[in-house]
Amino acid sequence: MENLDKFPYFFDEGLKLIAYCPLCDASITPQKAKIVESRDDLHLVHIQCQKCQGYILALMLKTAGGLSSIGLITDLNFNDVFKFKDGQKIEADEVLKIYQALNKKDIVKQILEDK
């Protein structure tokens, strides 16, 4: 995990693009952001709202034309994001196969009945 002090201007300016929590509209504090991964001028940053405790993943890009960012609301804490960031991708066909297998065996129905 990198420290944001190495990139103070970039992150102060980049986080102005994500100035408010999309869940509760509270101000975002850049000091609470954690870098998940960096490559050149591209940074994946995890932010936790201090008010509602919600999580945001932000992809920030610095170009000659300025700063751009895209934010995503998530339920993953920083450790989860770091753990899963390099995991294998799940293909749509794999999800469909699991769904079909569960339906054939009525596992979902059985689980719901057991509750």
Secondary structure, DSSP 8 states (H G I E B T S, - for coil): -B-GGGSHHHHHHHHHTT-B-TTT--B--GGG-EEEEEETTEEEEEEE-TTT--EEEEEEEEETTEEEEEEEEES--HHHHHHHTTS----HHHHHHHHHHHHHTTHHHHHHHH-
